[in-house]
Amino acid sequence: MDEMCDEEWSKRIFGVSTVKIDTSAFLVAGHSMGGATALMTGLKDKRVKAVLALDPWYFPIQDEIATEEAVYSKEDPPVLLIHSSTFHNKVGLLSDWEDN
């Protein structure tokens, strides 16, 4: 997110040095590992005002979940989680969690 505010980055990516981005209110979104990244970014960066996680892959943040570092409270941004019906089933990654 910080790079989006940088004039040189903006010029290289968008071809212009001035891009109007409201850096005080970001929505972060991601799928799979990006979904887990979005969830953690929503907790750690106060500029994030909303989180969208599509089929988040919880494995990379399982330690944070276990120690409750990845637990949202009322003060944190709202989260929309969208899971598919096939990813988190017996053949999916979380089948070990379901068996224990």
Contacts in CASP RR format, 6 or more apart in sequence:
PFRMAT RR
TARGET T0000
AUTHOR 0000-0000-0000
METHOD contacts of the structure
MODEL  1
MDEMCDEEWSKRIFGVSTVKIDTSAFLVAGHSMGGATALMTGLKDKRVKA
VLALDPWYFPIQDEIATEEAVYSKEDPPVLLIHSSTFHNKVGLLSDWEDN
1 23 0 8 1.000
1 26 0 8 1.000
1 45 0 8 1.000
1 47 0 8 1.000
3 9 0 8 1.000
4 10 0 8 1.000
4 19 0 8 1.000
4 21 0 8 1.000
4 23 0 8 1.000
5 21 0 8 1.000
5 23 0 8 1.000
7 17 0 8 1.000
7 18 0 8 1.000
8 17 0 8 1.000
10 16 0 8 1.000
10 17 0 8 1.000
10 18 0 8 1.000
10 19 0 8 1.000
11 17 0 8 1.000
23 47 0 8 1.000
24 47 0 8 1.000
25 47 0 8 1.000
25 49 0 8 1.000
26 45 0 8 1.000
26 47 0 8 1.000
26 48 0 8 1.000
26 49 0 8 1.000
27 48 0 8 1.000
27 49 0 8 1.000
27 50 0 8 1.000
27 51 0 8 1.000
27 52 0 8 1.000
28 37 0 8 1.000
28 38 0 8 1.000
28 41 0 8 1.000
28 42 0 8 1.000
28 48 0 8 1.000
28 50 0 8 1.000
28 51 0 8 1.000
28 52 0 8 1.000
29 35 0 8 1.000
29 38 0 8 1.000
29 51 0 8 1.000
29 52 0 8 1.000
29 53 0 8 1.000
29 54 0 8 1.000
30 37 0 8 1.000
30 38 0 8 1.000
30 52 0 8 1.000
30 53 0 8 1.000
30 54 0 8 1.000
30 56 0 8 1.000
31 54 0 8 1.000
31 55 0 8 1.000
32 54 0 8 1.000
32 55 0 8 1.000
32 56 0 8 1.000
32 57 0 8 1.000
33 57 0 8 1.000
33 60 0 8 1.000
34 53 0 8 1.000
34 56 0 8 1.000
34 57 0 8 1.000
35 53 0 8 1.000
35 54 0 8 1.000
35 55 0 8 1.000
35 56 0 8 1.000
35 57 0 8 1.000
36 53 0 8 1.000
36 56 0 8 1.000
36 57 0 8 1.000
36 58 0 8 1.000
36 59 0 8 1.000
36 60 0 8 1.000
36 61 0 8 1.000
38 51 0 8 1.000
38 52 0 8 1.000
38 53 0 8 1.000
38 56 0 8 1.000
39 51 0 8 1.000
39 53 0 8 1.000
39 56 0 8 1.000
39 61 0 8 1.000
39 70 0 8 1.000
39 79 0 8 1.000
40 61 0 8 1.000
40 64 0 8 1.000
40 70 0 8 1.000
41 48 0 8 1.000
41 51 0 8 1.000
42 48 0 8 1.000
42 51 0 8 1.000
42 76 0 8 1.000
42 77 0 8 1.000
43 69 0 8 1.000
43 70 0 8 1.000
43 72 0 8 1.000
43 76 0 8 1.000
48 77 0 8 1.000
49 77 0 8 1.000
50 77 0 8 1.000
50 78 0 8 1.000
50 79 0 8 1.000
50 80 0 8 1.000
51 77 0 8 1.000
51 78 0 8 1.000
51 79 0 8 1.000
51 80 0 8 1.000
52 79 0 8 1.000
52 80 0 8 1.000
52 82 0 8 1.000
53 79 0 8 1.000
53 80 0 8 1.000
53 81 0 8 1.000
53 82 0 8 1.000
54 82 0 8 1.000
55 82 0 8 1.000
55 83 0 8 1.000
55 84 0 8 1.000
55 87 0 8 1.000
56 81 0 8 1.000
57 93 0 8 1.000
58 65 0 8 1.000
58 93 0 8 1.000
58 94 0 8 1.000
59 93 0 8 1.000
61 70 0 8 1.000
63 69 0 8 1.000
64 70 0 8 1.000
65 71 0 8 1.000
72 79 0 8 1.000
86 92 0 8 1.000
87 93 0 8 1.000
88 94 0 8 1.000
89 95 0 8 1.000
90 98 0 8 1.000
END
